[in-house]
Amino acid sequence: MADGKSLIERLFSLEGKTALVTGASGGIGGDLAVALAEAGAFVGLNGTNVEHLQETAKAIEAAGGRSVILPADLRDVEACKKLIEDANTQLGRLDILWNNAGMNRRKRIEEFTLDDYETIMDVNLRSVLFLSQAAHSVMKAQGGGKIGNIGSMTSFVGIGNVGVYGMSKSAIAQFTKTMAIEWARDNIQVNCLAPGFIKTPLTAQGQWADPHISQWILDRVPARRPGTPADLVGTAVWLSAPASDFVTGQIVAVDGGFLAGGSWLKDEA
């Protein structure tokens, strides 16, 4: 054992590391930020709602971790670049970037407007490019790092009524692979975490509040339950830690078995 820690402890520890999580004001991003802090990272919290970011910061403090609030509107490319600069300055370095911020507008394809398209793509895709680009310079200079992107089931399959969102998340999966290939030489691992149908405070008022949609999901998820943000954080910590140093360019689904397929067999009582 080195430093009194077992191999497993060293592989999954984030002590001495720093991380920036976008969209950290709640839901998946909030739980992810808290988990990284519990694993030992000093975490930068990005979002547009400072009050909600403060709630995440309090949860991190209660868990014995450290964080700093870094608000920024990721629809602005220059704000994306400055966010990485600010994170590097206030955290002291930047070891981990989680591109978690995202948004959606549910419409049929024929109903989408130019504003819908630009807003979704600016947050979900364009910000990932310019945040990662800026983070690459920092991570390369310090000898390596980790970049995690958040995909979705629409990174793999088509789902009606989320056409532009699906377009952005499909692109995120492909872009993850390209980043992983180009930046492997710089010791930067890039992976994509693709959540299944997760119940968050936001989706609890949306898809999970709709009996038809919620039943459609539960009929197709072998686990027969919604996912929770807590179901995602173990994989996210692994992708952020030394344990995944030889894992890059992967789209990892945490979906209760949704992508595995289905069965026409009746469930036993």
Secondary structure, DSSP 8 states (H G I E B T S, - for coil): -BTTB-HHHHHH--TT-EEEETTTTSHHHHHHHHHHHHTT-EEEE--S-HHHHHHHHHHHHHTT-EEEE----TTSHHHHHHHHHHHHHHHSS--EEEE-------B-GGG--HHHHHHHHIIIIIHHHHHHHHHHHHHHHHT-EEEEEE--GGGTS--TTBHHHHHHHHHHHHHHHHHHHHHGGGTEEEEEEEE-SB--TTGGGTGGGSHHHHHHHHHH-TT-S-B-HHHHHHHHHHHHSGGGTT--S-EEEESTTGGG----S----
